[in-house]
Amino acid sequence: MKQSSQLFLIALLSLFLFNCSGAKSSDTKKSVNDGSSIKNAIKVKSVSEEYEIVRKLCPDCKMNGQALIGEGNKHYDVLKLTNSKGEEVKYYFDINSFYGKW
């Protein structure tokens, strides 16, 4: 009985370590253009595209506001929302393809 308990514990620990290492690699993949920061801003061609993407990424979110921010000579829109859990969520969009070109 003791040996089966040890095997179960080893299997459980292995599963936990495997899941943790998988989370790290998926987080790395997720961070590219996911809108979580300026560095990972989603490139868009219009403001309407921003809203379309946000509706897909956060369908139950309530819009709180939109802000224009600059970093260096680049410009970004930040959409601030509240999700269904009451948490603030922000999505960053790279608007350099159209900003100031009207």
Biotite code that builds the C-alpha atoms (Angstrom):
import biotite.structure as struc

atoms = struc.array([
    struc.Atom([0.000, 0.000, 0.000], chain_id="A", res_id=1, res_name="MET", atom_name="CA", element="C"),
    struc.Atom([2.827, 2.375, 0.863], chain_id="A", res_id=2, res_name="LYS", atom_name="CA", element="C"),
    struc.Atom([4.466, 1.848, -2.529], chain_id="A", res_id=3, res_name="GLN", atom_name="CA", element="C"),
    struc.Atom([1.236, 2.662, -4.396], chain_id="A", res_id=4, res_name="SER", atom_name="CA", element="C"),
    struc.Atom([0.882, 5.878, -2.361], chain_id="A", res_id=5, res_name="SER", atom_name="CA", element="C"),
    struc.Atom([4.413, 6.856, -3.296], chain_id="A", res_id=6, res_name="GLN", atom_name="CA", element="C"),
    struc.Atom([3.763, 6.132, -6.972], chain_id="A", res_id=7, res_name="LEU", atom_name="CA", element="C"),
    struc.Atom([0.583, 8.201, -6.842], chain_id="A", res_id=8, res_name="PHE", atom_name="CA", element="C"),
    struc.Atom([2.459, 11.102, -5.233], chain_id="A", res_id=9, res_name="LEU", atom_name="CA", element="C"),
    struc.Atom([5.227, 10.910, -7.853], chain_id="A", res_id=10, res_name="ILE", atom_name="CA", element="C"),
    struc.Atom([2.664, 10.835, -10.666], chain_id="A", res_id=11, res_name="ALA", atom_name="CA", element="C"),
    struc.Atom([0.814, 13.792, -9.173], chain_id="A", res_id=12, res_name="LEU", atom_name="CA", element="C"),
    struc.Atom([4.038, 15.776, -8.743], chain_id="A", res_id=13, res_name="LEU", atom_name="CA", element="C"),
    struc.Atom([5.108, 14.955, -12.316], chain_id="A", res_id=14, res_name="SER", atom_name="CA", element="C"),
    struc.Atom([1.760, 16.129, -13.640], chain_id="A", res_id=15, res_name="LEU", atom_name="CA", element="C"),
    struc.Atom([2.036, 19.376, -11.670], chain_id="A", res_id=16, res_name="PHE", atom_name="CA", element="C"),
    struc.Atom([5.581, 20.058, -12.938], chain_id="A", res_id=17, res_name="LEU", atom_name="CA", element="C"),
    struc.Atom([4.572, 19.240, -16.502], chain_id="A", res_id=18, res_name="PHE", atom_name="CA", element="C"),
    struc.Atom([1.625, 21.649, -16.335], chain_id="A", res_id=19, res_name="ASN", atom_name="CA", element="C"),
    struc.Atom([3.756, 24.417, -14.840], chain_id="A", res_id=20, res_name="CYS", atom_name="CA", element="C"),
    struc.Atom([6.391, 24.111, -17.547], chain_id="A", res_id=21, res_name="SER", atom_name="CA", element="C"),
    struc.Atom([3.646, 24.079, -20.202], chain_id="A", res_id=22, res_name="GLY", atom_name="CA", element="C"),
    struc.Atom([2.134, 27.240, -18.775], chain_id="A", res_id=23, res_name="ALA", atom_name="CA", element="C"),
    struc.Atom([5.428, 29.058, -19.137], chain_id="A", res_id=24, res_name="LYS", atom_name="CA", element="C"),
    struc.Atom([5.775, 28.200, -22.798], chain_id="A", res_id=25, res_name="SER", atom_name="CA", element="C"),
    struc.Atom([2.137, 29.020, -23.597], chain_id="A", res_id=26, res_name="SER", atom_name="CA", element="C"),
    struc.Atom([2.474, 32.350, -21.739], chain_id="A", res_id=27, res_name="ASP", atom_name="CA", element="C"),
    struc.Atom([5.444, 33.175, -23.930], chain_id="A", res_id=28, res_name="THR", atom_name="CA", element="C"),
    struc.Atom([3.472, 32.390, -27.070], chain_id="A", res_id=29, res_name="LYS", atom_name="CA", element="C"),
    struc.Atom([0.433, 34.275, -25.790], chain_id="A", res_id=30, res_name="LYS", atom_name="CA", element="C"),
    struc.Atom([2.388, 37.449, -25.094], chain_id="A", res_id=31, res_name="SER", atom_name="CA", element="C"),
    struc.Atom([3.023, 38.179, -28.784], chain_id="A", res_id=32, res_name="VAL", atom_name="CA", element="C"),
    struc.Atom([0.473, 40.738, -30.025], chain_id="A", res_id=33, res_name="ASN", atom_name="CA", element="C"),
    struc.Atom([-2.116, 39.864, -27.379], chain_id="A", res_id=34, res_name="ASP", atom_name="CA", element="C"),
    struc.Atom([-2.734, 43.515, -26.468], chain_id="A", res_id=35, res_name="GLY", atom_name="CA", element="C"),
    struc.Atom([-1.531, 43.105, -22.885], chain_id="A", res_id=36, res_name="SER", atom_name="CA", element="C"),
    struc.Atom([1.038, 45.927, -23.137], chain_id="A", res_id=37, res_name="SER", atom_name="CA", element="C"),
    struc.Atom([2.553, 48.432, -25.538], chain_id="A", res_id=38, res_name="ILE", atom_name="CA", element="C"),
    struc.Atom([5.231, 45.870, -26.375], chain_id="A", res_id=39, res_name="LYS", atom_name="CA", element="C"),
    struc.Atom([2.494, 43.367, -27.268], chain_id="A", res_id=40, res_name="ASN", atom_name="CA", element="C"),
    struc.Atom([0.084, 45.821, -28.884], chain_id="A", res_id=41, res_name="ALA", atom_name="CA", element="C"),
    struc.Atom([-2.309, 44.472, -31.509], chain_id="A", res_id=42, res_name="ILE", atom_name="CA", element="C"),
    struc.Atom([-1.754, 46.120, -34.884], chain_id="A", res_id=43, res_name="LYS", atom_name="CA", element="C"),
    struc.Atom([-4.953, 47.530, -36.350], chain_id="A", res_id=44, res_name="VAL", atom_name="CA", element="C"),
    struc.Atom([-5.980, 49.599, -39.365], chain_id="A", res_id=45, res_name="LYS", atom_name="CA", element="C"),
    struc.Atom([-8.900, 51.488, -37.768], chain_id="A", res_id=46, res_name="SER", atom_name="CA", element="C"),
    struc.Atom([-10.575, 52.341, -34.486], chain_id="A", res_id=47, res_name="VAL", atom_name="CA", element="C"),
    struc.Atom([-13.587, 50.255, -35.489], chain_id="A", res_id=48, res_name="SER", atom_name="CA", element="C"),
    struc.Atom([-11.255, 47.255, -35.813], chain_id="A", res_id=49, res_name="GLU", atom_name="CA", element="C"),
    struc.Atom([-10.126, 47.836, -32.202], chain_id="A", res_id=50, res_name="GLU", atom_name="CA", element="C"),
    struc.Atom([-13.708, 47.626, -30.960], chain_id="A", res_id=51, res_name="TYR", atom_name="CA", element="C"),
    struc.Atom([-14.388, 44.549, -33.073], chain_id="A", res_id=52, res_name="GLU", atom_name="CA", element="C"),
    struc.Atom([-11.349, 42.770, -31.593], chain_id="A", res_id=53, res_name="ILE", atom_name="CA", element="C"),
    struc.Atom([-12.250, 43.770, -28.019], chain_id="A", res_id=54, res_name="VAL", atom_name="CA", element="C"),
    struc.Atom([-15.773, 42.407, -28.449], chain_id="A", res_id=55, res_name="ARG", atom_name="CA", element="C"),
    struc.Atom([-14.243, 39.056, -29.429], chain_id="A", res_id=56, res_name="LYS", atom_name="CA", element="C"),
    struc.Atom([-11.544, 39.023, -26.721], chain_id="A", res_id=57, res_name="LEU", atom_name="CA", element="C"),
    struc.Atom([-13.813, 40.170, -23.905], chain_id="A", res_id=58, res_name="CYS", atom_name="CA", element="C"),
    struc.Atom([-17.452, 39.675, -24.931], chain_id="A", res_id=59, res_name="PRO", atom_name="CA", element="C"),
    struc.Atom([-18.950, 40.376, -21.505], chain_id="A", res_id=60, res_name="ASP", atom_name="CA", element="C"),
    struc.Atom([-16.806, 43.422, -20.762], chain_id="A", res_id=61, res_name="CYS", atom_name="CA", element="C"),
    struc.Atom([-18.126, 46.922, -20.158], chain_id="A", res_id=62, res_name="LYS", atom_name="CA", element="C"),
    struc.Atom([-16.241, 49.782, -21.833], chain_id="A", res_id=63, res_name="MET", atom_name="CA", element="C"),
    struc.Atom([-14.797, 52.315, -19.381], chain_id="A", res_id=64, res_name="ASN", atom_name="CA", element="C"),
    struc.Atom([-12.778, 54.484, -21.733], chain_id="A", res_id=65, res_name="GLY", atom_name="CA", element="C"),
    struc.Atom([-10.230, 54.888, -24.459], chain_id="A", res_id=66, res_name="GLN", atom_name="CA", element="C"),
    struc.Atom([-6.929, 56.749, -24.308], chain_id="A", res_id=67, res_name="ALA", atom_name="CA", element="C"),
    struc.Atom([-4.283, 57.753, -26.805], chain_id="A", res_id=68, res_name="LEU", atom_name="CA", element="C"),
    struc.Atom([-0.728, 57.277, -25.595], chain_id="A", res_id=69, res_name="ILE", atom_name="CA", element="C"),
    struc.Atom([2.621, 57.866, -27.209], chain_id="A", res_id=70, res_name="GLY", atom_name="CA", element="C"),
    struc.Atom([5.930, 56.162, -26.738], chain_id="A", res_id=71, res_name="GLU", atom_name="CA", element="C"),
    struc.Atom([8.805, 57.643, -28.654], chain_id="A", res_id=72, res_name="GLY", atom_name="CA", element="C"),
    struc.Atom([7.456, 58.519, -32.075], chain_id="A", res_id=73, res_name="ASN", atom_name="CA", element="C"),
    struc.Atom([4.774, 55.793, -32.002], chain_id="A", res_id=74, res_name="LYS", atom_name="CA", element="C"),
    struc.Atom([1.117, 56.022, -30.970], chain_id="A", res_id=75, res_name="HIS", atom_name="CA", element="C"),
    struc.Atom([-1.176, 53.549, -29.276], chain_id="A", res_id=76, res_name="TYR", atom_name="CA", element="C"),
    struc.Atom([-4.800, 53.341, -28.224], chain_id="A", res_id=77, res_name="ASP", atom_name="CA", element="C"),
    struc.Atom([-5.641, 51.770, -24.877], chain_id="A", res_id=78, res_name="VAL", atom_name="CA", element="C"),
    struc.Atom([-9.151, 50.482, -24.328], chain_id="A", res_id=79, res_name="LEU", atom_name="CA", element="C"),
    struc.Atom([-10.077, 50.151, -20.654], chain_id="A", res_id=80, res_name="LYS", atom_name="CA", element="C"),
    struc.Atom([-12.836, 47.735, -19.720], chain_id="A", res_id=81, res_name="LEU", atom_name="CA", element="C"),
    struc.Atom([-14.351, 45.936, -16.761], chain_id="A", res_id=82, res_name="THR", atom_name="CA", element="C"),
    struc.Atom([-14.860, 42.196, -17.114], chain_id="A", res_id=83, res_name="ASN", atom_name="CA", element="C"),
    struc.Atom([-17.712, 40.149, -15.651], chain_id="A", res_id=84, res_name="SER", atom_name="CA", element="C"),
    struc.Atom([-15.685, 39.599, -12.454], chain_id="A", res_id=85, res_name="LYS", atom_name="CA", element="C"),
    struc.Atom([-15.411, 43.361, -11.910], chain_id="A", res_id=86, res_name="GLY", atom_name="CA", element="C"),
    struc.Atom([-11.704, 43.445, -12.801], chain_id="A", res_id=87, res_name="GLU", atom_name="CA", element="C"),
    struc.Atom([-10.204, 46.181, -14.967], chain_id="A", res_id=88, res_name="GLU", atom_name="CA", element="C"),
    struc.Atom([-8.874, 44.927, -18.283], chain_id="A", res_id=89, res_name="VAL", atom_name="CA", element="C"),
    struc.Atom([-6.759, 46.926, -20.743], chain_id="A", res_id=90, res_name="LYS", atom_name="CA", element="C"),
    struc.Atom([-6.002, 46.221, -24.385], chain_id="A", res_id=91, res_name="TYR", atom_name="CA", element="C"),
    struc.Atom([-3.266, 48.094, -26.248], chain_id="A", res_id=92, res_name="TYR", atom_name="CA", element="C"),
    struc.Atom([-3.506, 48.722, -29.990], chain_id="A", res_id=93, res_name="PHE", atom_name="CA", element="C"),
    struc.Atom([-0.773, 49.833, -32.376], chain_id="A", res_id=94, res_name="ASP", atom_name="CA", element="C"),
    struc.Atom([-2.431, 52.545, -34.497], chain_id="A", res_id=95, res_name="ILE", atom_name="CA", element="C"),
    struc.Atom([0.653, 53.735, -36.384], chain_id="A", res_id=96, res_name="ASN", atom_name="CA", element="C"),
    struc.Atom([-0.647, 52.456, -39.719], chain_id="A", res_id=97, res_name="SER", atom_name="CA", element="C"),
    struc.Atom([-3.348, 55.162, -39.738], chain_id="A", res_id=98, res_name="PHE", atom_name="CA", element="C"),
    struc.Atom([-2.667, 57.674, -36.952], chain_id="A", res_id=99, res_name="TYR", atom_name="CA", element="C"),
    struc.Atom([-2.142, 61.216, -38.285], chain_id="A", res_id=100, res_name="GLY", atom_name="CA", element="C"),
    struc.Atom([-2.670, 60.206, -41.919], chain_id="A", res_id=101, res_name="LYS", atom_name="CA", element="C"),
    struc.Atom([-6.007, 61.912, -42.583], chain_id="A", res_id=102, res_name="TRP", atom_name="CA", element="C"),
])
